[in-house]
Each structure stands twice: as C-alpha cells, then as structure tokens.
Amino acid sequence: MKIALGMSGGVDSTVTAMMLKEEGHEVIGLTMAKWNPESGIIKKDKRGCFGPSEPLAVASAVNAARKLGIEHHVINLEREFELDVLQYYRLSYSAGRTPNPCVICNRKIKFGALLTRAGQLESALISLPPDTMPRSAIVKSWIDGNCAKHMTPPKTNHTFSADSPKSN
C-alpha cells in the first residue's frame, strides 16, 4: 500500500518510515519547509520547529529517506505559514494576547496544507508520527475524491485512511 508519511528528520518519523517499509508498504516521505530567512527570526534555536535550524532538519529528513530508499518530497509551505501562523502570532501579540502558534499550525499547515499536498500524491493512507498528532485534530485527506474525517484519533494509531465513500 502507498503511504505518505510526514517526516521531520527526527527519530520518530524515521523509525516509522522504516517500520512501514519493512511491512511492505511503499512509503513517500513528506517534509514541510516553512522558514524564510526574511521572516526576521535569525537565532538558531532547537526549541521550536520554525527558524534558521530548519534547513538542518529538512536535510536530515532527506538523508533518512535516501538511506531508507524511499521517495521523498520537501513541501514548501513558507507562504501558507506566513499567512496563517506568523500573521496570527503578530496580531495576537500586538493585541496583548498570548498566541499559541502550534495550534494554528497543526490545523492549517500540518492538517491542512500538508495533507492537501499529500493527497495529490494519490497515496492510500497518510501517516503522521505520534509526536505530531493533536488528540482532537480534524484530519482531512483528499485521495481519489474521497475524504476521511477523524475527530478523535486513537492514542496509538496515527494513520488515517481515505476509505470513506465518495461524496457527490
């Protein structure tokens, strides 16, 4: 079965890719590229997933996919991240509110733009490692015109199938 897998370049996603491949699946790695050097964030800091250290993580994912012998795509989401996450962050902060950019990124980027791009690869399943899965996420994937929605994914299974009937 063809499975698109979100790969961060870390251990969890790399091991997930290896396990899926060992089970006989055709794995396609997907890595998001969100950081833009003109964003104003210039300090390398591994506490977040956005910033100048991102190219190292992307390179790690590319290298892991190459070593595993799987197809891999770097998905450029700089524009979407700027519009959906960074603008929200700036507006919230300037209005005196405490922003939570991860919540917006999960909904609009990881489970929005990334899944839409994954659906364009015509994979049968989309898999995300456990550390990327918010418990109450609404996950949508468009595969062959099918849309699967899962309101509360199981705690241990983070694979989503696009097996719902086609909507007319």
Secondary structure, DSSP 8 states (H G I E B T S, - for coil): -EEEEE--SSHHHHHHHHHHHHTT-EEEEEEEE---GGGS--S--TTSSSSTTHHHHHHHHHHHHHHHT-EEEEEE-HHHHIIIIIHHHHHHHHTT----HHHHIIIIIIIIIHHHHHHTTT-SEEE--GGG--TT--EEEEETTEEEEESS--SS--EEE--S----
